[in-house]
Amino acid sequence: MPAMLPGAPHLARADGALRLGGVPLAELARRFGTPLYVYSQAAMLDALAAYQRALAGRRHLLCYAMKANANLAVLQTFARAGCGADIVSGGELARALAAGMPASRIVFSGVGKTRAEMRQALDAGVRGFNVESLAELQRLSAVAVELGATAPVSLRVNPDVDAGTHPYISTGLRDNKFGIAHDEALAAYRLAASLPGLRVTGIDCHIGSQITQAEPFVDALDRMLDLVAAVESEGIVLAHIDLGGGLGIRYADESPPAADALVARMLARLDARGFGTREILLEPGRSLVGNAGVLLTEVQYLKPGAARNFCIVDAAMNDLVRPAMYEAWMAIEPCVERAGPARVWDVVGPVCESGDWLGRDRALTVEPGDILAVLSAGAYGMTMASNYNSRPRAAEVMIVRGEAVLVREREVIESLFAGERLISG
Ligand code: LLP
């Protein structure tokens, strides 16, 4: 067990019972069933406050990267706290609007925007598009002209810095599919400025996710500022600088910089280089919600064996894919502590794949019927859930001012095949 629980102080153990936002998690499992995602609204707002503190007095917009957790109540929480959203699909746009997020605070990122998505976003009046290729510039301009609109664009530049993170979630290297290569960016801005349907508004980068050092962010910022100077020397004004998301959280023993310290460092760099009055956009996802949530699961069977001991639980890779997909380590804690010697278990789900595990080699004292909590599951948990093995997706609960609120019902099995048709004849 890590020395301090990720998610503390909102997540804490008192009298042997694990509590989130003061509410005993085992009780929530009984009341709402398992698998169950539980989030603390206060933990999300605290994480946000660190960014807001550092940005106070600066023109800025915090665009929550909703791919991390897109529950409407989560979006509503951030919208009410003054945030915007970073979206990557028409589906995310619709969700953000449904949660009350003003379109004027939404930025649209992603390498593969379709014409329909561009139309949808222009109709809604989003704040801007983070454009990732020359072809996308051409398409966006054409779609905007058709609609009689002008699309605000910011180019996502690939600064070619190594964020030192997992290869699947690193995005700022030259060989990633993301962004416009640094040495092609100037030409791309010239094109953007010449196209009839576009209005250049800024510059954007995002170098990866779960970054635990400050240096890659500062390096990327420096590379961006070189470009800002070059682009503006041609008379193209970049009103905002979007530094993306990517700040990591503690899953095990990582010690990422605190959000306020990181932002302060970047602002100091902006000031030092004479760009201190520029509007700043950030797109944090994981660092706002990751340690605000847990996934609760009930132990079904214990299956000790010669080679490995399996603790089979009712949550699976379809509920939380990070361990299977990235070999991600996420802490697993019993919701009520049991006396007795621990044994080393592989905590696995019921899905028919050997890759279906939530944690390996975990020392736990467990019995069937016990509730376990997978920690740090507030980001990229529910949003990456699937219906593999025809498993309905989990319910979601948010702790709001000490009360548990059901913010998403458990999916019903019939809905899984409601849109399917038998062949007639
Ligand atoms: N902005 C853009 C353009 C992004 O692509 C992302 C994440 C973010 C912001 C937010 O990054 P964050 O602050 O959450 O690190 N599924 C993976 C993470 C994928 C991140 C993709 N892009 C995981 O579970 O670790």
Residues whose N, C-alpha, C, O or C-beta is under 5 A from the ligand:
A	BS01	LLP	A65 A68 S109 I169 H206 G208 S209 Q210 G244 G245 G246 L247 E283 P284 G285 R286 S287 R322 Y380
